[in-house]
Amino acid sequence: MRPTVWLKPGILLIYGAAMDADSHQHNAVQLIVPVNNSRSYLNAEGQKVGIEGAAIVDAKVVHKLTMDEGWVLLVEPQSDLGQAMSKLLIEKVGAYGVMPVGDGSISGFDASSVSGQKGFEDAISWLEPVLRELVLEPLFTRLVSGEGGSGSMLLR
């Protein structure tokens, strides 16, 4: 399966199979969501971590992802959503880095059946349960609608 990519201001969303990236870092905060029964391994800061559900990777963390099938959401770190994701890491882990989130993965998605703007809306609907569980859904909705820019919401 070829990866399917959606791009909106502030986010890059990828759905694909057989993802195998070399060690890298980027400015984006990342949400990784493997589909059900998909093997996924995250090697971050030299520590190999098996992921059975979703995970958040903070900006500028060196990591390597290998995933049979699933989602990768890259978020602008200065957006409200990016700041909230980083804040979750600090609250749960005590520092920036990587943390598993959620209690499982989500069902598969037929990326070949969607295209264009409607395709993006269909795609994000598949991520809503994970975003809702993380209490990030409202911030994600605001960002994709163009309202969730940097500094528009105060995080404490």
Stockholm file with secondary structure:
# STOCKHOLM 1.0

chainA/1-156         MRPTVWLKPGILLIYGAAMDADSHQHNAVQLIVPVNNSRSYLNAEGQKVGIEGAAIVDAKVVHKLTMDEGWVLLVEPQSDLGQAMSKLLIEKVGAYGVMPVGDGSISGFDASSVSGQKGFEDAISWLEPVLRELVLEPLFTRLVSGEGGSGSMLLR
#=GR chainA/1-156 SS CCCEEEEETTEEEEEEEEEECCSBCCSSEEEEEEBTTCCEEEEETTEEEECSSEEEECTTCCEEEEEEEEEEEEECTTSHHHHHHHHHHHHHHSSSSEEEESSSCBCCCCGGGCCHHHHHHHHHHHHHHHHHHTTCHHHHHHHHTTCCCTTSSCCC
#=GC SS_cons         CCCEEEEETTEEEEEEEEEECCSBCCSSEEEEEEBTTCCEEEEETTEEEECSSEEEECTTCCEEEEEEEEEEEEECTTSHHHHHHHHHHHHHHSSSSEEEESSSCBCCCCGGGCCHHHHHHHHHHHHHHHHHHTTCHHHHHHHHTTCCCTTSSCCC
//
